[in-house]
Amino acid sequence: MSFTDLFKIHRTDDRTPIPILLLMVLLFALFTFKMFDG
């Protein structure tokens, strides 16, 4: 399952609030920053 497929699932599912998707993106960004920071 690609990221676009996951995004489409979240978009089509009205029961899933948008803030949850934004939180997932924020956590991913923080994880990536920690990896680059060492």
N, C-alpha and C positions, 0 to 999 in steps of 0.2 A: 504493500500500500504506500503510495507516494504522498508527499505533503499536500499536493493539490487535491488528491482524493479525500484526504482527511478534512481539508478546508471545505470541500463541497458538502461532505456529510454534516459538518457543523452548520453550514449555511442552510441546508434543507431541513435540518432538525430544529423546529421552533422551540422545542423544550430546552434546548441548550442555549443559555444566555451568552451574549457576545463577550462580556467581561471575562468569562472562563477562557475563551480563545485568546484574548489579549494577555491574560495571565500566563498562559502556556508560552506565548511568544516572548514575554518578558523573562520568564525563567530560562528559556533557550538562549536569549541574548546574554543574560547574566552568566550562564554556564560557559558560553563561548568567550566572554570577556575574561573569565577566570583562567581558561585554558591559555589564551594569548598572554595574559599577565604572568603566568607561570605559577 
